[in-house]
């Protein structure tokens, strides 16, 4: 069966609901009047147990009081280590890195709450580099400065910066001062010592163009087989690209390699040098001369000959490659010795002379030797020795041994051997003519008795000429 609600029924239901609601409210108010309300705060505490604050920064401390519906009491604040942090009216300020404790006391209530405070340093986050100029020429300098982020980094004045260059052939850096060396791009890096934080600044070094090139000589000479260096000079001296290209107009006369010129054959050629940068060119005229005489070597330094004797000098001319080895010979005293242009020396008279050999192609090169010319008879040697010798007032008694030696190149005819007294009287003699060949000896022995100041007289013939020689006997 369906119930049908009329408008009258609905009105009655609503009236009943309002009555019930009013009864409930009245009942609740009666119960609240029975519960006593708290009159003071019974508990205080911090919202958290640990608060971290950075050096130089501050943070507000949150204190919760119970019952919370009461007004908060007044608070007294204190800190256990005032060197680490300070507290004012519930705000804590970080002073230096460390840990401390903040205490709060509710005035007149005897309630205390504590919180641990950790003060941490402000850490560096970034390093920024800047310079007045970041585009340089070789030889220029610039100073790099830096800033740190954040600016209130703890102990910022104690930070140590280490500088480096990614390519020291382009730029060098010391203490932030950059010196440009050569063309290129380089990164200058600053790093905080002991940390991984770095700052980088890119520097561009522009090339210096070549303006000119020159050589130390414009013309020169070189000998076949010899070399010499041509020294180039590039301006400006700090030009970036100093490469050069060397060439010879006639490589068969003279070649060139990196400025070293080598004489190949006798003649003349032009050596050219050109810069890679800009194609600047300079030339040098090179004359290649034949190999010159540098030394003359003679087989003797002193020569002894007799009048009429010849000696052929075999000179060695150096170097072997010398083109003209001809010599010119001369004598300092032709009355003593002469020399022909083949080095043939002839003794002419007693004495000494210097024989010179001079290079015809290079007269500065010369050398010589001394020749001593003796008479042919000077090559005949005589000697007397006395044994069992007794001498009284100039009167001598002794056994004599006389040596006659032919040192010449011709036979000698020994005509006589005589023992003579001081007055020229012949005491004894041997007149057997003997022929003494070159390098041969002839000896005479005899005894004398009471001869006053005796001496020996030899008579001999050499090359058709007769000679008499006196040989003293030592007393």
C-alpha positions in Angstrom: 0.0 0.0 0.0 1.4 3.4 -0.9 1.4 6.2 1.7 0.6 9.5 0.3 2.0 12.6 2.0 0.0 15.7 1.9 1.1 19.3 2.4 -0.4 19.3 5.9 1.4 16.1 6.9 4.8 17.6 5.7 4.3 20.8 7.8 3.7 18.8 11.0 6.9 16.8 10.5 9.0 20.0 10.1 7.6 21.4 13.3 8.5 18.3 15.2 12.2 18.5 13.9 12.8 22.0 15.0 11.6 21.1 18.5 13.9 18.2 18.7 16.9 20.3 17.6 16.2 23.0 20.2 16.1 20.3 22.9 19.5 19.0 21.9 21.1 22.4 22.0 19.7 23.2 25.4 21.0 19.8 26.7 24.6 20.5 25.4 24.8 23.9 27.0 23.9 22.4 30.3 26.8 19.9 30.1 29.5 22.5 29.2 28.7 24.5 32.3 29.6 21.4 34.3 33.4 21.2 32.9 35.9 23.6 34.5 38.2 25.6 32.1 42.2 25.6 32.7 43.6 28.8 34.0 47.3 28.6 33.0 49.8 27.0 30.6 51.0 23.7 31.8 53.5 22.7 29.2 55.9 24.2 26.6 58.0 22.6 23.9 59.7 23.3 20.6 58.2 22.3 17.4 61.3 20.3 16.4 64.3 18.8 18.3 67.0 20.2 15.9 67.4 23.3 14.0 70.1 24.0 11.4 71.1 27.5 10.6 74.0 28.8 8.4 76.7 31.1 9.7 75.5 34.7 9.3 71.9 33.5 8.9 69.0 33.5 11.3 65.9 31.4 12.0 62.8 31.8 14.1 62.2 29.3 16.9 58.7 27.9 17.2 57.5 27.2 20.8 54.2 25.3 21.4 52.3 25.9 24.7 49.5 23.7 26.1 46.7 24.3 26.5 46.9 25.9 23.2 43.7 27.9 23.7 45.4 30.0 26.4 47.5 33.0 25.5 51.2 32.2 25.3 53.3 33.2 28.3 56.3 35.4 28.2 59.6 33.7 27.5 63.3 34.1 28.6 65.8 32.9 26.1 69.4 31.7 26.6 72.1 29.8 24.6 74.8 27.4 26.0 77.6 28.5 23.7 77.3 32.2 22.8 80.3 31.8 20.5 78.4 29.5 18.2 75.0 31.3 18.1 73.0 34.0 19.9 69.3 34.2 20.5 67.0 37.2 20.7 63.2 37.1 21.2 63.0 33.7 19.7 65.3 34.3 16.8 68.6 32.4 16.7 71.6 33.8 14.7 74.4 31.6 13.5 77.9 33.0 14.4 80.3 30.2 13.6 80.2 26.5 12.7 79.5 24.3 15.6 76.7 23.0 17.8 75.0 24.6 20.8 71.7 24.4 22.7 69.0 27.1 23.1 66.8 27.1 26.3 63.5 28.9 26.8 61.8 29.5 30.1 58.1 30.4 30.6 58.0 33.4 32.9 56.5 32.6 36.3 55.6 29.1 35.3 58.9 27.2 35.8 58.4 25.5 32.5 61.6 24.9 30.3 62.1 23.7 26.8 65.4 23.1 24.9 66.4 22.7 21.3 69.7 21.7 19.7 71.1 24.2 17.3 73.6 23.2 14.5 75.4 26.1 12.9 76.9 25.2 9.5 79.2 27.2 7.2 78.0 28.9 4.1 79.5 26.8 1.3 80.9 28.1 -2.0 78.7 27.1 -4.9 80.2 28.8 -7.9 83.4 30.7 -9.0 83.0 33.3 -11.8 86.0 34.7 -13.8 86.2 37.9 -15.7 88.9 39.9 -17.4 89.2 43.3 -19.0 90.4 41.7 -22.2 89.8 38.2 -23.5 91.3 38.8 -26.9 95.1 39.2 -26.9 98.1 39.4 -29.2 101.2 37.4 -28.4 103.2 39.2 -25.7 100.1 41.0 -24.2 99.0 40.5 -20.6 95.6 40.7 -18.8 94.6 40.2 -15.2 91.8 37.8 -14.4 89.6 38.6 -11.4 87.0 36.4 -9.8 83.7 36.5 -7.8 82.3 33.8 -5.6 78.7 32.7 -5.1 77.1 33.1 -2.6 79.0 36.3 -1.6 78.7 35.5 2.1 80.7 32.3 1.9 82.2 31.4 5.3 85.9 32.3 5.5 85.9 33.7 2.0 89.2 35.4 2.7 90.9 32.1 3.3 90.0 30.5 0.0 93.1 29.6 -2.1 92.9 29.7 -5.8 95.0 27.5 -8.1 95.4 28.7 -11.7 96.1 26.6 -14.8 96.1 27.0 -18.5 94.8 24.4 -20.9 97.7 25.1 -23.3 100.8 26.9 -22.2 102.0 27.3 -25.7 99.1 29.7 -26.2 98.9 31.4 -22.7 100.6 31.1 -19.4 99.0 32.1 -16.1 100.4 33.0 -12.7 98.3 34.4 -9.8 95.6 35.3 -12.3 97.9 37.2 -14.6 97.7 35.8 -18.1 100.6 36.2 -20.6 99.8 35.5 -24.3 102.5 33.3 -25.9 101.2 32.2 -29.3 98.1 32.2 -31.5 95.2 30.0 -30.5 92.4 29.5 -28.0 93.0 28.5 -24.4 90.9 28.0 -21.2 92.2 29.6 -18.1 91.0 27.6 -15.1 90.7 28.7 -11.5 90.1 26.0 -8.9 89.4 26.3 -5.2 92.2 24.3 -3.5 90.7 21.2 -1.8 87.4 21.5 -3.6 85.9 20.5 -6.9 84.6 24.0 -7.7 86.2 25.7 -10.7 85.8 28.7 -12.9 86.8 28.9 -16.5 87.5 31.8 -18.8 88.3 31.4 -22.5 91.1 33.6 -24.0 91.7 34.1 -27.7 95.2 34.9 -28.9 95.2 36.4 -32.4 98.1 35.6 -34.8 100.7 38.3 -35.5 101.3 38.6 -39.2 104.7 38.7 -40.9 105.7 42.1 -42.1 109.2 41.4 -43.6 112.1 39.0 -43.9 115.8 39.7 -44.3 119.1 37.8 -44.4 122.4 38.5 -42.6 124.2 38.8 -46.0 123.0 39.7 -49.5 125.9 38.0 -51.2 128.5 35.5 -50.0 131.1 32.9 -51.1 131.3 29.2 -50.3 133.8 26.5 -51.3 132.9 23.4 -53.2 132.0 20.7 -50.7 131.7 23.3 -47.9 128.7 24.7 -46.2 127.6 28.0 -44.6 124.5 29.2 -42.8 122.3 32.0 -44.0 120.6 33.6 -41.0 117.1 35.0 -41.6 115.3 37.7 -39.5 111.5 37.9 -39.5 109.8 41.1 -38.4 108.0 41.5 -36.1 110.0 39.1 -34.0 106.8 37.8 -32.4 105.2 37.0 -35.7 103.1 33.9 -35.2 103.9 31.9 -38.3 107.7 32.0 -38.8 107.9 29.1 -41.3 110.2 29.7 -44.3 110.6 28.1 -47.7 114.2 27.9 -49.1 115.2 27.4 -52.7 118.2 27.6 -55.0 117.9 28.9 -58.6 120.6 26.4 -59.6 120.8 23.4 -57.2 123.7 21.9 -59.2 125.9 24.9 -58.2 124.7 25.2 -54.6 121.9 23.6 -52.6 120.1 25.0 -49.6 118.3 23.2 -46.7 116.8 25.2 -43.8 119.3 28.0 -44.5 122.4 25.8 -44.8 124.0 26.4 -48.2 126.3 23.7 -49.6 128.7 24.4 -52.5 128.3 21.7 -55.2 130.3 22.9 -58.3 132.1 26.1 -59.2 129.7 28.8 -60.3 127.1 31.4 -59.1 123.5 30.9 -58.1 120.8 32.8 -56.2 119.4 31.5 -52.9 115.8 32.5 -52.1 113.8 32.5 -48.9 110.0 33.1 -48.7 107.7 33.3 -45.7 104.7 31.0 -45.6 102.7 33.9 -44.0 102.4 36.7 -46.5 104.9 35.4 -49.1 107.6 37.9 -48.2 110.8 37.1 -50.1 114.5 37.9 -49.9 117.5 36.6 -52.0 121.2 36.1 -51.5 123.8 35.8 -54.4 126.1 32.8 -53.7 129.4 32.3 -55.5 130.9 28.8 -55.3 134.7 28.7 -55.4 136.9 25.7 -56.1 138.5 24.0 -53.1 141.5 26.1 -51.9 144.8 24.9 -50.6 144.7 24.9 -46.8 148.0 23.3 -45.8 151.4 22.3 -47.1 153.2 19.4 -45.4 157.0 19.0 -45.9 159.0 15.9 -45.1 161.7 17.8 -43.2 162.0 20.7 -40.9 165.8 20.8 -40.9 168.1 19.6 -43.7 171.9 19.2 -43.6 173.7 18.8 -46.9 177.2 19.6 -48.3 178.1 22.0 -51.0 177.1 20.5 -54.3 174.7 18.0 -52.8 171.1 17.9 -54.1 167.9 17.1 -52.2 164.4 16.7 -53.7 161.6 17.9 -51.4 158.3 15.9 -51.8 155.6 18.3 -50.6 152.1 17.2 -49.8 149.4 19.8 -50.5 146.1 19.5 -48.6 143.2 19.0 -48.9 143.3 16.3 -51.6 140.4 17.9 -53.4 142.2 21.3 -53.8 141.8 22.3 -57.4 145.2 24.0 -57.9 148.0 22.3 -55.9 150.9 24.0 -57.7 153.7 25.5 -55.5 156.2 28.3 -55.9 159.6 27.6 -54.3 162.3 30.1 -53.2 165.4 30.3 -51.0 166.2 33.0 -48.5 169.9 32.8 -49.4 170.7 31.6 -52.8 174.5 31.8 -52.1 174.0 29.0 -49.6 171.2 26.9 -51.3 169.0 27.2 -54.3 165.7 25.5 -55.1 164.0 25.1 -58.4 160.2 25.0 -59.0 160.1 21.3 -58.6 161.5 21.5 -55.0 165.0 20.4 -55.9 167.5 21.9 -53.4 171.2 22.3 -54.2 173.9 23.2 -51.7 175.9 26.2 -53.0 178.0 27.4 -50.1 178.6 27.0 -46.4 175.9 28.5 -44.2 172.1 28.3 -43.6 169.1 29.3 -45.6 165.3 28.9 -45.4 163.6 27.1 -48.3 159.9 28.2 -48.7 157.0 26.5 -50.4 154.1 28.9 -51.3 150.7 27.9 -52.7 150.2 29.6 -56.1 146.4 29.6 -55.8 146.3 30.7 -52.1 149.6 32.6 -51.3 148.6 32.9 -47.7 149.4 29.3 -47.3 153.1 28.7 -47.1 155.7 26.7 -45.1 159.4 26.3 -45.0 162.4 24.4 -43.6 166.0 25.3 -42.7 168.9 23.9 -44.7 172.4 23.9 -43.4 175.1 23.6 -46.0 178.6 22.3 -45.1 181.8 22.0 -47.1 182.5 18.4 -48.2 185.5 18.3 -46.1 183.3 18.9 -43.1 181.9 15.5 -43.6 185.3 13.9 -42.9 185.5 13.3 -39.2 188.7 12.9 -37.1 189.2 12.0 -33.5 192.2 11.2 -31.2 192.1 9.6 -27.8 195.1 9.2 -25.5 195.7 6.4 -22.9 198.4 5.8 -20.3 198.9 9.5 -20.5 201.7 11.3 -18.5 202.2 15.0 -18.9 204.9 17.1 -17.2 205.3 20.8 -18.0 203.6 20.3 -21.3 205.7 17.3 -22.3 203.4 14.3 -23.0 203.9 10.6 -23.1 200.9 8.4 -24.1 199.5 5.7 -26.3 197.5 7.4 -29.1 194.5 6.1 -31.1 193.4 8.2 -34.0 190.2 7.7 -36.0 189.6 8.9 -39.5 185.9 8.5 -40.8 184.6 9.4 -44.3 181.0 10.8 -43.8 180.9 12.2 -47.3 179.3 10.6 -50.3 182.7 10.5 -52.2 185.8 8.4 -51.6 188.6 10.1 -49.6 192.3 9.6 -50.3 194.1 9.6 -46.9 197.6 10.9 -47.8 199.3 11.1 -44.4 198.9 10.8 -40.7 201.5 12.7 -38.7 202.2 13.4 -35.0 203.6 16.9 -34.7 205.3 18.8 -31.9 204.3 22.2 -30.8 207.2 23.7 -32.9 205.9 21.9 -36.1 208.4 19.1 -36.0 207.2 15.8 -37.3 207.6 13.3 -34.5 206.3 10.3 -36.5 204.2 9.7 -39.5 202.4 7.3 -41.7 202.4 8.1 -45.4 200.8 5.1 -46.9 198.1 6.5 -49.1 194.8 4.8 -48.4 191.4 5.1 -50.0 188.6 5.5 -47.5 185.2 4.8 -49.0 182.0 6.6 -47.9 180.9 5.6 -44.4 184.2 3.8 -43.8 186.8 4.4 -41.0 190.6 4.2 -40.8 192.4 4.0 -37.5 196.1 4.8 -36.6 197.7 3.8 -33.3 201.1 4.8 -32.0 203.0 5.8 -28.8 204.8 9.1 -28.0 207.3 9.9 -25.3 208.1 13.4 -24.0 206.7 15.3 -26.9 206.0 19.0 -26.1 202.3 19.9 -26.7 201.8 17.3 -29.5 198.9 17.3 -32.0 197.9 15.2 -35.0 197.9 16.4 -38.6 195.9 14.6 -41.3 196.3 15.3 -45.0 193.6 14.0 -47.4 192.1 14.6 -50.8 188.3 14.8 -51.5 186.9 15.4 -55.0 190.3 16.5 -56.3 190.9 19.0 -53.6 193.6 18.6 -50.8 192.9 19.4 -47.2 195.1 19.5 -44.1 193.4 19.1 -40.6 194.9 19.7 -37.2 193.6 17.6 -34.3 194.5 18.6 -30.8 195.5 16.0 -28.1 194.0 16.9 -24.8 196.7 17.2 -22.0 
